[in-house]
Amino acid sequence: MTIVAGMADAVGYITMGGVFAANMTGNTVLAGIDLAAADYVSAWHHLTPLVSFLAGAMIARVLLRLLRSPVVGLLVEATLIAGVGFLNIGEESAVMIVALAMGIQASSITAFAGSAISTVVVTSTLARTADAAVDWLWPGAGAKPPTAASALLMTLTWTGYLAGAVIGAMLVARMTYPLLVPAGLLLVVLLLELTKPRPTSAA
């Protein structure tokens, strides 16, 4: 999932006018820089994806409440990402669609192995990784040391995002429709979600 977000951010930034599709913090900072320079058009381009991202997150939340499963949200996300490259639309509309998809991803699955982890930003994950490292090296009074699996998961989150950004940048130079790759990865995630064992209720 973090590889998908890294790819979407890299491809969006390179091909859609220097705007992030998943990293809303980055867009907010770039909009602030544009506003300080009185470049209101560029500021608008950096702020509009926030609206799409928020809408996507809300859609995912509604779907989770109705269906109690992230499958439909992830399928919608994969469809949006795969299809946007085939649409004859401008850069701003394209990044809005990808930002919508990233908002859906951000709220579709928020916990892995019992740990709350975002798959579309890594800043808070890095902070939690630092917390876990200190707690593991220097256990505090009453503090429960993090599990190895939790620490590994947080480390893999950042690594996956970086790898996705590298792969996304490389795909832009080699493919006409680079977002087909993260869409395919999402289908793998969907397959894993559909085939994972479900808890059985006691009779």
Buried (B, 14 or more C-beta within 10 A) or exposed (E): BBBBBBBBBBBBBBBBBBBBBBBBEBBBEBBEEBBEEEBEEBBEBBBBBBEBBBBBBEBBBEBBEEEEEBBBBBBBBBEBBBBBBEEEEEBBBBBBBBBBBBBBBBBBBBEBEEBEBBBBBBEBBBEBBEEBBEBBEEEEEEEEBBBEEBBEBBBBBBBBBBBBBBBBBEBBEEEEBBBBBBBEBBBEBBEEBEEEEEEEEEE
